[in-house]
């Protein structure tokens, strides 16, 4: 078991045609993540690493039966990308983008109460269930499947703690980087409640 993502998660990469989006899409695919689509306005019909690109998240989700997105969109446009994920609607949106204006995130936060979409981030490394799926920029090689759930605001400390756990033979059920910004989607309390509901964590 795990929280948020597993080997059945079908992922849309928002911003897949950009440098960061394309690079980390390749890394996620190599890890075994089911990246089924990209979404970039005006880029529909293209492919990136064999992944079809759509003009909208809704179009991508409907065509490819996607239920999650990971967002690699510049800060000025990232809130709109999050709103797209909420409107699709998806079960999970993971916003990697750093530097989204606080006012934009305040507007996003006010919408979260009216949706069932779980938002992780922004300014986060992402979410990983070892051996199944990773959404974001986490270095998959340091993770090992197991029973310890990890939640952290700091990406660097996430990697350090995970590396220590793995070195000591303690694997992870899921690791969640919730992000370091003032306004984020998933809090420590939210993540811990999800872990508490998972019998294998």
N, C-alpha and C positions, 0 to 999 in steps of 0.2 A: 504493500500500500504506500501511499504518498499523499501530498497535498498539492493542489493547483495544477500540476502537470504530470503526465505519465506517457507510456508508449502509444496511447490512443489519441493524444492531443494533436490536433491538426492546425498548423500555424500559418498565419499571414504575416509577412514582413512588410511593415509600412516604412517606405523609404529604401526599398531594396536596390534601387538603381544608383544610390549614392555610394561613395567610397566605403563608409563604415557599414552600411547596410549590406552591400555586396560581399565584403570581406567576412562579416560575421554570419551571413547566410551560408557561405561555404563552410565555415567552422561548425555551424549547427547541423548542417547536412552530414558532415563527416562524423559527427557524434552519433548520428542516427535519428535526429529529430525529424518528425514529419512536417517539413516545410513544404506546404502545398501551393502557396501563392505569394505573390508580392502585390502591393498596392501603391501606386504613385499616379496622381492626377496627370493625364495627358500622355502617360507611358503605356497604356493598355495595348496588348498585342506583342509586347517585347518578351524576352526571356532572360533570366539571370541564373547562371549555373543550372540551366534546364528547368527552372521554376517559372511558370507563366505569370506575367504581370497584368494586373487589371487597373482600371482607372479609379475604382472606389473599393473601399473595404467591404461594403455590402455586396458588391458584385463578386468580389473574390470569395467571400464567405459562402454565398449562395452557390457559386459554380463549383467550388472545391470542398464544400461541406466543412469549412473551417470553424473552429470554436475558440481560437486564441489568436492574439497578435503580439508582436514585439515591435517596438517603435524606435526607429533610427531616423528621426526627422529633426531638422535644425530648430533651435529654441523658439524662434519667432512663429513657427508653424506647428509646433508640437501639440499645443492645446487643441487646435483644430483636428489634428490626427487622433488625439484621445477621444474627442467628441465623436469622430467617425467610428471608432471602435465601440463606443457606448451605444451608438445609434444602430449598429449593424444588425442585432446586438451580438456580442461575443461573450463567452463565459469569463474570459480572462484577457486583460491587456497589460503588457509589461512595457513601461516607458523607460528606456535607457537614457534618453536625452538629458544632458546637464545644462542648467542655466535657463530653464523656462521661467519667464517673469512670474513673480509671486501673484500679481493680480490675475494673470491668466489661470494659474492653478487654483486660485480662490473660486473662479467661475466653474472650473472643472469639479472642484470639491462640492459645490452646491448642487451639482447635477448627480453626484454619485448616490445620493439618497433615493433617487427616483429610478435607479437601474439595478439590475441584479449582476451586472458585470463587476468582477473583482479587478481593481487597478493596483498593480505593484509598481512602485516608483512614483515620480521620476527620479533622475539622478541616481540610478541603481545599477548593479551588475546583472540583475536578472534572477531567474529561478531555475533550479536544476533538480531533477530526480535522477540520481546516478544510474547509469546504464540504460536509461529510458529516454529522457529528453532534457534538453537545456534550451532556455529562451534567454538570450542575452550574450554577455561577453565573458562569462565565467570560463576559466581554463579547465576543461573537462577532465584532464589527465590526473588532477590531484584528488578527485572525488572517488568514493568507493561506496557501493550499495550497502546499506545497513539500517540501523534502527534509531540513530540519533538525529533529531530534527534541529536545524540551525536557523536562527533569524538574526539579522544584523543590519545596522544602518550603514556600516562601513564596508566597502568592497574589499579593501586591503586586509582588514581584520577577518573578514569572511574567509579569504584564502589562507590566512595564517592559521586560523582555528581548524579549518578543514584539513589542511596539511598535517597538523599535529594529530588530529583524530585518526586520519588515515594511516599515518606512521605507526600509531599504537594499535592498529587493527580494529578500530571503531569506525564503521561505515555510517553513511548518512541516509536517512529516508528521503528527505528533501532539504535543500538549503535555499533560503529566501533572503535576498538582499533588498530590504524595503526602501532604501534610498536615504540620502542625508539632507534633503531639502526641508524647509519649514513646513510645507504643505505637501503631504504624500497621500497616496490612496490607502494602502494597507499598513496598519500600525502594528507595533509589537503585540498588542492585545488581540488584534484580529488574527495574526499569524499563529500565536500561541493557542488560541481557541481552535483553529483549524488542526493544529498538531494534536491537541487534546482529543479531538474527535477521530483521530486516525489510530486504530488499534495496533498498528505495527510500528508506530513511533514511540 
